Amino acid sequence: MVNEKFVSKNENDEIVKNTFIIFGYVLVSIMVVVSLIWSYNYNNNLYLFVVIYSIIIILYTVVIVSLVVINKEKYDNITYRLLFSSTIFTIFLTFIIGVFFIYKFFSVPSLKNKEEIINYSYKYGNDRRY
């Protein structure tokens, strides 16, 4: 009789962990795509798209900074400085761009409530004005 090899507890735990990690990545990807599509199609105004895109970039760079800081012993001095400083620069630049486009988004006149400009109601009869 041939010995059957079953999945060990460690292999099972690793498979379950990887499955949930991949599922989490898929959910985050779907949320990012839906938020970008929504912001792109919102009222034909691309300022909101740039704001949402800036927020996603800031969140991504914060994750990169934390991973670089956590794994700093793997990097030499020059690589660590380059990764850390470029990511911090990206965070500040994206924050400035995001704030600028938030200001532009809220100052666009097409998003503010407008009264009806053209009055289509006509009066017929004796009250004709030329």
MILUMNU-663791 format. One record per residue (C-alpha): residue number from 1; x, y, z. Coordinates in nm, 2 decimals. Example, Ala and Ser with C-alpha at 12.3 -4.5 7.8 and 13.67 -1.06 7.14 Angstrom:
BEGIN
{resi 1&u 1.23&v -0.45&w 0.78} $
{resi 2&u 1.37&v -0.11&w 0.71} $
***
This chain:
BEGIN
{resi 1&u 0.00&v 0.00&w 0.00} $
{resi 2&u 0.13&v 0.34&w -0.10} $
{resi 3&u 0.17&v 0.60&w 0.18} $
{resi 4&u -0.06&v 0.89&w 0.10} $
{resi 5&u 0.07&v 1.23&w 0.17} $
{resi 6&u -0.18&v 1.46&w 0.34} $
{resi 7&u -0.16&v 1.83&w 0.38} $
{resi 8&u 0.02&v 1.91&w 0.71} $
{resi 9&u -0.10&v 2.18&w 0.95} $
{resi 10&u 0.17&v 2.42&w 0.85} $
{resi 11&u 0.09&v 2.38&w 0.48} $
{resi 12&u -0.28&v 2.43&w 0.55} $
{resi 13&u -0.21&v 2.74&w 0.75} $
{resi 14&u 0.01&v 2.88&w 0.47} $
{resi 15&u -0.25&v 2.81&w 0.21} $
{resi 16&u -0.53&v 2.97&w 0.41} $
{resi 17&u -0.31&v 3.28&w 0.49} $
{resi 18&u -0.22&v 3.32&w 0.12} $
{resi 19&u -0.58&v 3.28&w 0.02} $
{resi 20&u -0.70&v 3.56&w 0.25} $
{resi 21&u -0.41&v 3.78&w 0.15} $
{resi 22&u -0.50&v 3.74&w -0.22} $
{resi 23&u -0.87&v 3.80&w -0.14} $
{resi 24&u -0.78&v 4.12&w 0.05} $
{resi 25&u -0.57&v 4.24&w -0.25} $
{resi 26&u -0.86&v 4.17&w -0.48} $
{resi 27&u -1.10&v 4.37&w -0.26} $
{resi 28&u -0.87&v 4.66&w -0.23} $
{resi 29&u -0.81&v 4.66&w -0.61} $
{resi 30&u -1.19&v 4.66&w -0.67} $
{resi 31&u -1.24&v 4.95&w -0.42} $
{resi 32&u -0.96&v 5.15&w -0.59} $
{resi 33&u -1.10&v 5.09&w -0.94} $
{resi 34&u -1.46&v 5.18&w -0.84} $
{resi 35&u -1.35&v 5.50&w -0.66} $
{resi 36&u -1.14&v 5.61&w -0.96} $
{resi 37&u -1.43&v 5.53&w -1.20} $
{resi 38&u -1.68&v 5.71&w -0.98} $
{resi 39&u -1.45&v 6.02&w -0.94} $
{resi 40&u -1.39&v 6.03&w -1.32} $
{resi 41&u -1.75&v 6.02&w -1.41} $
{resi 42&u -1.88&v 6.25&w -1.13} $
{resi 43&u -2.04&v 6.55&w -1.28} $
{resi 44&u -1.79&v 6.56&w -1.57} $
{resi 45&u -1.54&v 6.72&w -1.34} $
{resi 46&u -1.18&v 6.57&w -1.34} $
{resi 47&u -1.07&v 6.76&w -1.03} $
{resi 48&u -1.23&v 6.50&w -0.80} $
{resi 49&u -1.05&v 6.23&w -1.00} $
{resi 50&u -0.71&v 6.40&w -0.93} $
{resi 51&u -0.80&v 6.43&w -0.56} $
{resi 52&u -0.90&v 6.06&w -0.53} $
{resi 53&u -0.59&v 5.96&w -0.73} $
{resi 54&u -0.37&v 6.17&w -0.49} $
{resi 55&u -0.52&v 6.00&w -0.19} $
{resi 56&u -0.44&v 5.66&w -0.33} $
{resi 57&u -0.08&v 5.77&w -0.40} $
{resi 58&u -0.04&v 5.91&w -0.05} $
{resi 59&u -0.17&v 5.58&w 0.10} $
{resi 60&u 0.06&v 5.38&w -0.12} $
{resi 61&u 0.36&v 5.59&w -0.03} $
{resi 62&u 0.29&v 5.57&w 0.34} $
{resi 63&u 0.29&v 5.19&w 0.31} $
{resi 64&u 0.62&v 5.20&w 0.12} $
{resi 65&u 0.77&v 5.43&w 0.39} $
{resi 66&u 0.66&v 5.19&w 0.66} $
{resi 67&u 0.80&v 4.89&w 0.48} $
{resi 68&u 1.13&v 5.07&w 0.42} $
{resi 69&u 1.16&v 5.16&w 0.79} $
{resi 70&u 1.06&v 4.82&w 0.91} $
{resi 71&u 1.32&v 4.65&w 0.68} $
{resi 72&u 1.59&v 4.91&w 0.71} $
{resi 73&u 1.85&v 4.65&w 0.81} $
{resi 74&u 1.83&v 4.50&w 0.46} $
{resi 75&u 1.94&v 4.83&w 0.29} $
{resi 76&u 2.27&v 5.00&w 0.28} $
{resi 77&u 2.30&v 5.36&w 0.38} $
{resi 78&u 2.26&v 5.51&w 0.03} $
{resi 79&u 1.97&v 5.29&w -0.07} $
{resi 80&u 1.78&v 5.36&w 0.25} $
{resi 81&u 1.83&v 5.73&w 0.22} $
{resi 82&u 1.72&v 5.73&w -0.15} $
{resi 83&u 1.41&v 5.52&w -0.08} $
{resi 84&u 1.31&v 5.71&w 0.23} $
{resi 85&u 1.37&v 6.06&w 0.09} $
{resi 86&u 1.21&v 6.00&w -0.25} $
{resi 87&u 0.90&v 5.85&w -0.08} $
{resi 88&u 0.87&v 6.14&w 0.17} $
{resi 89&u 0.91&v 6.39&w -0.12} $
{resi 90&u 0.63&v 6.21&w -0.31} $
{resi 91&u 0.40&v 6.23&w -0.01} $
{resi 92&u 0.45&v 6.60&w 0.03} $
{resi 93&u 0.42&v 6.67&w -0.35} $
{resi 94&u 0.11&v 6.46&w -0.38} $
{resi 95&u -0.04&v 6.63&w -0.07} $
{resi 96&u 0.02&v 6.98&w -0.22} $
{resi 97&u -0.14&v 6.87&w -0.55} $
{resi 98&u -0.43&v 6.71&w -0.37} $
{resi 99&u -0.50&v 7.02&w -0.16} $
{resi 100&u -0.48&v 7.24&w -0.48} $
{resi 101&u -0.73&v 7.02&w -0.66} $
{resi 102&u -0.96&v 7.00&w -0.36} $
{resi 103&u -0.97&v 7.38&w -0.37} $
{resi 104&u -1.04&v 7.37&w -0.75} $
{resi 105&u -1.31&v 7.11&w -0.70} $
{resi 106&u -1.50&v 7.31&w -0.45} $
{resi 107&u -1.46&v 7.64&w -0.64} $
{resi 108&u -1.60&v 7.51&w -0.97} $
{resi 109&u -1.92&v 7.70&w -1.06} $
{resi 110&u -2.08&v 7.40&w -1.24} $
{resi 111&u -2.11&v 7.21&w -0.91} $
{resi 112&u -2.28&v 7.50&w -0.72} $
{resi 113&u -2.65&v 7.54&w -0.73} $
{resi 114&u -2.76&v 7.77&w -1.00} $
{resi 115&u -3.10&v 7.92&w -1.05} $
{resi 116&u -3.27&v 7.88&w -1.39} $
{resi 117&u -3.11&v 8.12&w -1.63} $
{resi 118&u -3.35&v 8.09&w -1.91} $
{resi 119&u -3.72&v 8.14&w -1.84} $
{resi 120&u -3.92&v 7.93&w -2.08} $
{resi 121&u -4.26&v 8.05&w -1.95} $
{resi 122&u -4.44&v 8.27&w -2.21} $
{resi 123&u -4.75&v 8.48&w -2.15} $
{resi 124&u -5.00&v 8.50&w -2.43} $
{resi 125&u -5.29&v 8.74&w -2.46} $
{resi 126&u -5.33&v 9.11&w -2.40} $
{resi 127&u -5.00&v 9.13&w -2.20} $
{resi 128&u -4.76&v 9.14&w -2.49} $
{resi 129&u -4.43&v 9.31&w -2.42} $
{resi 130&u -4.18&v 9.38&w -2.70} $
***
